[in-house]
Amino acid sequence: MDMSRRILSLVIAAVTFSTTAVASELSQAEHDAIAERIKPVGQVYLVGSEPVAAEPTGPRDGATVYGTFCIACHASGVSGAPKTGDAADWAPRIAQGRDILADHAINGFNAMPAKGSCMDCSDDEIKDAIEHMIAGL
């Protein structure tokens, strides 16, 4: 029994090493043909894995920042956010001064997160978004 195991082990080793030797002797065309035959039939699409649009080359204007981030709450007044263009909502806030408005927008206040969740916005972009929201009041 012990001898048959040794012979079986030798046969398996010989087959393994001879297969490796044959595989290393294949031409590049043969390797390519094998790769083509065993390639996956499909691909997995992961949301968010698509290429990102080009990075902004300069500061965004207030309308762009508002339309991307601020609109979610300020268009409808979510959690007490002053609605864009509503003078009654904005009057008490404007009365505190633009510096206080900017401070609350940049650092967060009550239910509003810091920078309205636009973590890559500069302070000036946030200030421009405020000016966009209160324009024409």
N, C-alpha and C positions, 0 to 999 in steps of 0.2 A: 504494500500500500504506500509506503514512504517513497519508494522508487518511482511509482506512477505520478505522484505529486511533483517530484523533481522534474520528471520528463514534461509534464503538463506546464509547469512554470517556465521551463526552457523554451517550449514551443510558443507560449504566449509572449515571452520576451523577444523571441526571434521575429514573430509577426509584427510586434509593436515597432521594433527598430527598423525592420525592413520597410514598413509603411512610411515611417519618418524619412528614411533615405529616399524613397521614391518621390515623396511629396516635395523634398528639397530640390529634386532634379527637374521639376516641372518648369516649363518656360513661363514667361510673363503672360503670354497670350492664354496659356492653359489656366493660370491663376485667375486671370480676368474672367475667363469663361465659367470657372467654378463660382467665383464671386457673383456673377450675373445670375447663375442658376439658383443660388441659395439666398439671394437678397430678399428682404421682406416685400410682401405684396402691397403693403400700405404704409402709411405713416401716421403717427399720433399728432394731433393738433392740440396744443396747449394754449388756452386763452392767455394773452399777455406775452406770448413768446414772439409775436410778430415784431419786426423792426420798429423802433420808436421813430417818430417823425424827427426831423432835424431840430437840433437844439435852437432855442431862440437866440438870435444874434444880438439882441439888445433888450432894453426894458419893455415890458408889455404895457399897453395903455390901460387906462381905468376900465374901459368898456370890455376889453378882453379878459381882464382879471375878474370883473363882475360876472361876465357871461360864463366863465369857467368854474368859478368857486362860489361867489357871493349869491348868485341867483337862486341857489337851492333853498336858502332860508329867507332872503330879503324880497323875493318876488311874492311870497304868500304870507310872510310874517310868522314863520315857524318859531315856536318857543318865545314869542314876544319880540322877534327881530323887527326893527322898523322897516316897513314896506317901501320899496323904491318909489320915489315920486309922491309919497304921502306926507304932506307938510305937517299934518297933525302928529304923525308918528315921530318925525324928525325934530320938530321944534324944541322940545325939552333937551334933546341931546345937543343940538346946535348951540343952544343957549349956554351950555357948559364950556363951549369953546372948541376950536378945531384941534387943539393939543390934546384935550381929553378924549375927543372922538378917535384921534389917531392912536392914543395910548390904549384905549379899550379894544380897538381893532387889532393892533399889533400884539398885545399881550393877552388878549382874551378878557371877557367880562360876562358875568352871569352864565348863560347857556352857550355863549359864543366862544368857540375855541380860538386859541392864538392864531392870528393871521387867517381866521376863517377856514382853517385847515390847509391853506396854501403855504406849505412849509418852504417852498423854493421862491416865494415872492419876496421881493425886497420891501423895506419899509416904505419907500417912495411909491412902489406899485400899489401897496395897500392904501396909501393916502390918495392916489389917483382913483382907485376904485371907490373910495368914500366920496370924492368930488363927483364922480360919475353918478352915484346914487342920489346925491342931493342937488344935482344940477337942475335948474328950472323950478325950484320950490318957491 
